């Protein structure tokens, strides 16, 4: 698989977008490119001579998270291209944010313990479900097992085996840090967490701000009515998500490769793509950071 070609725009197209102030066509193409770039790096084979030695389960976790980011970005592209589903793309952005933070945190820690904590965090619910099922079985005459219970228990056992974990190991493993702690571990300001996770939670949980943003609208008399199916994806979403994914890719490259000779060209590519997105954002956000007259 080859690195996808970056988007190209004519001078006439760029001038048109500058005059209109609508940079979404450019951002949309860069967003697609970064989504494909994400899956390209996730497909680097662990057996490649340039890739250092590290456990297969770590490779599976990291590439699985990157594949998740790419797939959710592609879903956002499919949803947003016709000017609808802004409420849904905002929800998916929160999922991408959390996956990117986990990739960066796991690569930053780089320890067996960190990866075990990630695996156990997802399997604790499986352990609880297994206990509930086995309890129900024990309450029946002759410990009768239902077909659906047998199927569920086999699925749980499979998840455990592929993670190289046992129920006892899952229960004993230290809890995974929350996203705020991960962001802090990465040396980022809390603002990153507040914007990416806390504000993103509005869209996941359907809080009052979420209803006002996407599901209700205010009439001239101040009353609230149901909003029509016309929510755009905000341009900022096509800036912040790609930048975050590029940071996750940079962390991943630094983790799986040892040689600076291998790392530097790939990070150079990511840096150049980041510069393109930031340049568009700089023009789009012109005046946003001027001093306001009053609050």
C-alpha positions as CSV (number, residue, x, y, z in Angstrom):
1,X,0.0,0.0,0.0
2,X,1.4,3.4,-1.0
3,X,1.0,6.7,0.9
4,X,-2.1,8.4,-0.6
5,X,-1.5,11.5,-2.6
6,X,-2.3,14.8,-0.8
7,X,-5.1,17.0,-2.1
8,X,-4.2,19.7,-4.6
9,X,-6.1,22.8,-5.4
10,X,-5.8,25.3,-8.2
11,X,-5.0,29.0,-7.5
12,X,-8.5,29.9,-8.8
13,X,-10.1,27.6,-6.3
14,X,-8.1,28.9,-3.4
15,X,-8.8,32.5,-4.3
16,X,-12.5,31.7,-4.6
17,X,-12.6,30.2,-1.1
18,X,-10.6,33.1,0.3
19,X,-13.1,35.6,-1.1
20,X,-16.1,33.7,0.2
21,X,-14.5,32.8,3.6
22,X,-15.7,29.3,3.1
23,X,-12.7,26.9,3.5
24,X,-14.7,23.8,4.1
25,X,-14.0,22.3,0.6
26,X,-10.2,22.4,1.4
27,X,-10.6,21.2,5.0
28,X,-12.9,18.4,3.8
29,X,-10.2,17.1,1.4
30,X,-7.4,17.3,3.9
31,X,-9.7,15.5,6.5
32,X,-10.2,12.7,4.0
33,X,-6.4,12.5,3.3
34,X,-5.6,12.3,7.0
35,X,-8.2,9.5,7.5
36,X,-6.5,7.5,4.7
37,X,-3.0,8.4,6.1
38,X,-4.1,7.0,9.4
39,X,-5.0,3.6,8.0
40,X,-1.9,3.6,5.9
41,X,0.3,3.8,9.0
42,X,-1.9,1.3,10.9
43,X,-1.2,-1.2,8.0
44,X,2.6,-1.1,8.5
45,X,3.4,-4.8,9.2
46,X,5.0,-5.7,12.5
47,X,7.3,-8.0,10.6
48,X,8.8,-5.1,8.7
49,X,12.6,-5.0,9.2
50,X,12.4,-1.4,10.4
51,X,9.9,-2.1,13.2
52,X,11.4,-2.8,16.5
53,X,10.6,-5.8,18.7
54,X,7.6,-5.4,21.0
55,X,4.7,-7.7,22.0
56,X,2.1,-8.6,19.4
57,X,-0.8,-7.6,21.7
58,X,0.5,-4.1,21.9
59,X,0.6,-3.9,18.1
60,X,-3.0,-5.1,18.0
61,X,-4.2,-2.6,20.5
62,X,-2.5,0.4,18.8
63,X,-3.4,-0.5,15.2
64,X,-6.9,-1.3,16.3
65,X,-7.3,2.1,17.8
66,X,-5.8,3.8,14.7
67,X,-8.2,1.8,12.5
68,X,-11.1,3.0,14.7
69,X,-10.0,6.6,14.3
70,X,-9.7,6.2,10.5
71,X,-13.1,4.4,10.2
72,X,-14.9,7.0,12.3
73,X,-13.3,9.8,10.3
74,X,-14.6,8.2,7.1
75,X,-18.0,7.8,8.7
76,X,-17.9,11.6,9.4
77,X,-17.1,12.2,5.8
78,X,-20.1,10.1,4.6
79,X,-22.4,11.8,7.1
80,X,-21.3,15.4,6.6
81,X,-20.9,15.7,2.8
82,X,-24.6,16.8,2.3
83,X,-24.7,19.4,5.1
84,X,-26.5,17.2,7.6
85,X,-25.8,15.0,10.7
86,X,-23.7,17.6,12.5
87,X,-25.1,16.3,15.7
88,X,-23.8,12.8,14.9
89,X,-20.3,13.9,13.7
90,X,-19.9,15.8,16.9
91,X,-20.6,12.6,18.8
92,X,-18.1,10.6,16.7
93,X,-15.5,13.3,17.3
94,X,-15.6,12.6,21.0
95,X,-14.9,8.9,20.2
96,X,-12.0,9.8,18.0
97,X,-10.6,12.1,20.7
98,X,-10.6,9.4,23.3
99,X,-9.0,6.9,21.0
100,X,-6.2,9.3,20.0
101,X,-5.5,10.1,23.6
102,X,-5.2,6.4,24.4
103,X,-2.8,5.9,21.5
104,X,-0.6,8.7,22.7
105,X,-0.8,7.7,26.3
106,X,0.0,4.0,25.6
107,X,3.0,5.0,23.4
108,X,4.1,7.5,26.0
109,X,4.1,4.9,28.8
110,X,5.2,2.0,26.6
111,X,5.0,-0.5,29.4
112,X,3.3,-3.9,29.7
113,X,1.4,-2.6,32.7
114,X,-0.1,0.3,30.7
115,X,-1.3,-2.0,28.0
116,X,-2.6,-4.5,30.6
117,X,-4.6,-1.7,32.2
118,X,-6.1,-0.8,28.9
119,X,-7.1,-4.4,28.1
120,X,-8.4,-5.1,31.6
121,X,-10.5,-1.8,31.5
122,X,-12.5,-3.2,28.6
123,X,-12.7,-6.7,30.0
124,X,-14.0,-5.8,33.5
125,X,-17.5,-5.6,32.2
126,X,-17.0,-9.0,30.6
127,X,-16.0,-10.5,33.9
128,X,-19.1,-9.0,35.6
129,X,-21.3,-10.4,32.8
130,X,-19.7,-13.8,33.2
131,X,-20.4,-13.8,36.9
132,X,-24.0,-12.9,36.3
133,X,-24.5,-15.6,33.8
134,X,-22.8,-18.2,35.9
135,X,-25.0,-17.1,38.9
136,X,-28.1,-17.6,36.9
137,X,-27.0,-21.0,35.8
138,X,-26.2,-22.0,39.4
139,X,-29.8,-21.1,40.4
140,X,-31.4,-23.5,38.0
141,X,-32.1,-27.2,38.5
142,X,-29.2,-29.3,37.5
143,X,-27.3,-26.2,36.6
144,X,-29.0,-26.0,33.2
145,X,-27.2,-23.8,30.7
146,X,-29.2,-21.9,28.0
147,X,-27.9,-21.8,24.4
148,X,-27.6,-18.0,24.5
149,X,-25.6,-18.3,27.8
150,X,-23.2,-20.8,26.3
151,X,-22.7,-18.5,23.3
152,X,-22.1,-15.5,25.5
153,X,-19.6,-17.3,27.8
154,X,-17.7,-18.6,24.8
155,X,-17.5,-15.1,23.5
156,X,-16.2,-13.8,26.8
157,X,-13.6,-16.6,26.9
158,X,-12.4,-15.7,23.4
159,X,-12.0,-12.0,24.3
160,X,-10.0,-13.0,27.4
161,X,-7.8,-15.5,25.4
162,X,-7.0,-13.0,22.6
163,X,-6.0,-10.4,25.3
164,X,-3.8,-13.0,27.0
165,X,-5.8,-12.3,30.2
166,X,-7.7,-14.3,32.7
167,X,-10.7,-13.2,34.9
168,X,-8.4,-13.2,37.9
169,X,-5.8,-11.1,36.1
170,X,-8.5,-8.6,34.9
171,X,-9.8,-8.2,38.4
172,X,-6.3,-7.7,39.9
173,X,-5.1,-5.3,37.3
174,X,-4.8,-1.6,38.3
175,X,-7.6,0.6,37.0
176,X,-6.9,2.5,33.8
177,X,-6.4,6.3,34.4
178,X,-9.3,8.5,33.2
179,X,-8.9,10.7,30.2
180,X,-8.1,13.8,32.3
181,X,-5.2,11.9,33.9
182,X,-4.0,10.7,30.6
183,X,-4.0,14.2,29.1
184,X,-2.1,15.4,32.1
185,X,0.4,12.6,31.8
186,X,1.0,13.7,28.2
187,X,2.0,17.2,29.4
188,X,-1.1,18.8,27.8
189,X,-3.1,21.6,29.4
190,X,-6.4,20.8,30.9
191,X,-8.1,22.9,28.2
192,X,-7.5,20.0,25.8
193,X,-9.4,17.7,28.1
194,X,-12.2,20.2,28.7
195,X,-12.7,20.9,24.9
196,X,-12.2,17.3,23.6
197,X,-13.8,15.2,26.4
198,X,-16.0,17.3,28.6
199,X,-17.6,19.4,25.8
200,X,-17.7,16.2,23.6
201,X,-19.7,14.5,26.4
202,X,-22.6,16.9,25.7
203,X,-23.1,15.2,22.3
204,X,-22.8,11.7,23.8
205,X,-25.1,12.1,26.7
206,X,-27.7,14.6,25.3
207,X,-27.2,17.3,27.9
208,X,-29.0,20.7,27.8
209,X,-26.2,22.4,25.8
210,X,-26.4,19.6,23.3
211,X,-30.2,19.9,22.9
212,X,-29.8,23.7,22.4
213,X,-27.1,23.2,19.8
214,X,-28.6,20.5,17.7
215,X,-32.1,19.5,18.6
216,X,-33.9,22.7,19.6
217,X,-34.0,26.2,18.2
218,X,-35.2,29.5,19.6
219,X,-38.1,31.4,18.0
220,X,-38.3,35.2,17.8
221,X,-40.6,35.2,20.8
222,X,-38.1,33.3,22.9
223,X,-39.9,29.9,22.8
224,X,-38.0,26.7,21.9
225,X,-39.2,24.4,19.1
226,X,-37.8,21.3,17.6
227,X,-34.9,21.9,15.1
228,X,-35.1,20.5,11.6
229,X,-32.6,18.0,10.3
230,X,-30.2,20.7,9.1
231,X,-27.1,20.5,11.4
232,X,-23.9,21.2,9.6
233,X,-20.5,19.9,10.8
234,X,-18.7,22.9,12.2
235,X,-15.4,23.8,10.4
236,X,-13.5,23.5,13.6
237,X,-14.3,19.8,13.7
238,X,-12.4,19.5,10.4
239,X,-9.4,21.1,12.1
240,X,-9.2,19.8,15.6
241,X,-9.8,16.1,14.8
242,X,-7.2,15.8,12.0
243,X,-4.6,17.6,14.2
244,X,-5.3,15.2,17.0
245,X,-5.0,12.2,14.7
246,X,-1.7,13.5,13.3
247,X,-0.4,13.7,16.9
248,X,-1.5,10.1,17.6
249,X,0.2,9.0,14.4
250,X,3.4,10.8,15.4
251,X,3.4,9.0,18.8
252,X,2.8,5.7,17.1
253,X,5.6,6.1,14.7
254,X,7.9,7.1,17.5
255,X,6.9,3.9,19.4
256,X,7.2,1.2,16.8
257,X,10.4,2.4,15.2
258,X,13.8,2.8,16.8
259,X,15.8,4.5,14.1
260,X,15.7,8.3,13.7
261,X,16.5,7.6,10.0
262,X,13.1,5.8,9.7
263,X,11.2,8.2,12.0
264,X,12.2,11.6,10.7
265,X,10.9,11.3,7.2
266,X,7.5,10.1,8.4
267,X,7.2,12.7,11.0
268,X,8.3,15.3,8.4
269,X,5.3,14.2,6.3
270,X,2.9,14.5,9.3
271,X,4.4,17.9,10.2
272,X,3.9,19.2,6.6
273,X,0.3,18.0,6.6
274,X,-0.2,19.7,10.0
275,X,1.1,23.0,8.6
276,X,-1.4,22.8,5.7
277,X,-4.3,22.4,8.1
278,X,-3.1,25.1,10.5
279,X,-2.6,27.5,7.6
280,X,-6.2,27.0,6.5
281,X,-7.4,27.4,10.1
282,X,-5.3,30.6,10.4
283,X,-7.1,32.2,7.5
284,X,-10.5,30.8,8.6
285,X,-10.1,32.1,12.1
286,X,-8.7,35.5,11.2
287,X,-9.8,38.0,13.9
288,X,-10.9,35.4,16.4
289,X,-7.9,36.1,18.6
290,X,-8.2,39.9,18.6
291,X,-8.9,41.5,21.9
292,X,-12.7,41.7,22.4
293,X,-14.2,45.1,23.3
294,X,-16.1,43.6,26.2
295,X,-17.3,40.3,27.7
